[in-house]
């Protein structure tokens, strides 16, 4: 079952001058466990905000699930991710470690 379907998505910020997404086609099931991993400024949050309907785009995005967006305020962005995660009240290292393992990644990326 497809819960999110993107067809021929085009999107870019006006000040950028080039498209961030160009003719993207994607089908996702909510039964899958997914993670978007990438360096800063690569479009992870933009994709989520497109799915939530926050930006204007060309193409088709259809989805039948709700999204929750809860950004965290980072006091010192120069800190290691592990140290930042420890400041969160709901931080359970074993859960993050398990997810990283399932993705074939090690804890040292934090």
C-alpha positions in Angstrom: 0.0 0.0 0.0 1.3 3.4 -1.0 0.9 6.1 1.7 3.0 8.8 0.1 3.3 9.2 -3.6 5.3 12.0 -5.3 5.1 12.4 -9.0 7.2 14.8 -11.1 8.0 17.1 -8.1 9.9 20.3 -8.9 10.9 22.7 -6.2 13.5 25.3 -5.5 13.8 28.4 -3.4 13.7 31.7 -5.4 17.0 32.9 -4.0 18.7 29.6 -4.8 18.5 30.0 -8.6 18.4 26.2 -9.2 16.0 23.5 -8.4 16.4 21.6 -5.2 14.2 18.8 -6.4 13.8 18.2 -10.2 11.4 15.6 -11.6 11.3 13.5 -8.4 9.1 10.4 -8.4 8.8 8.4 -5.1 6.4 6.0 -3.5 6.6 5.2 0.2 4.6 2.9 2.5 4.0 3.9 6.1 4.7 0.3 7.0 8.4 0.9 6.2 10.8 2.2 8.7 12.8 5.0 7.0 15.4 7.5 7.9 16.6 10.5 5.9 20.3 11.0 6.5 22.4 13.7 4.9 24.5 16.7 5.5 23.0 20.0 6.4 21.3 21.8 3.6 20.6 18.8 1.4 16.8 19.0 1.6 15.6 16.7 4.3 13.5 19.3 6.2 12.4 20.8 2.9 11.0 17.4 1.8 9.1 17.0 5.1 7.7 20.5 4.8 6.7 19.9 1.2 4.8 16.7 2.4 3.1 18.9 5.1 2.0 21.4 2.4 4.1 24.3 3.7 5.7 25.2 0.4 4.4 25.7 -3.1 5.7 23.3 -5.7 4.9 21.9 -9.1 4.0 18.2 -9.6 1.8 16.0 -7.5 2.2 14.9 -3.8 -0.5 12.7 -2.4 -0.4 11.2 1.1 -2.9 9.8 3.5 -1.0 10.1 6.8 -0.4 12.9 9.3 3.1 14.3 9.9 4.5 15.7 13.1 7.3 18.2 12.9 9.0 19.0 16.2 12.3 20.8 15.6 14.8 21.0 18.5 16.5 24.2 19.5 20.2 23.6 19.5 22.1 26.0 21.8 25.6 25.2 20.4 25.5 23.7 16.9 29.3 23.0 17.1 28.6 20.2 19.7 28.7 16.6 18.7 25.3 15.1 17.9 25.7 12.7 20.8 26.1 15.5 23.3 23.2 17.4 21.9 21.0 14.3 22.1 21.9 13.9 25.8 20.4 17.3 26.6 16.9 16.1 25.4 14.6 14.9 28.1 13.4 11.9 26.1 16.9 10.7 25.0 17.3 6.9 25.1 20.7 6.0 23.6 19.8 2.3 23.1 16.9 3.3 20.8 19.1 5.4 18.6 21.8 2.8 18.7 19.3 0.1 17.6 18.0 2.2 14.7 21.6 3.0 13.6 22.4 -0.7 13.7 19.3 -1.5 11.6 20.5 1.1 9.0 24.0 -0.6 9.0 25.6 2.4 10.7 27.7 2.6 13.8 27.2 4.9 16.9 30.4 6.8 16.1 28.6 8.9 13.5 26.9 10.7 16.3 
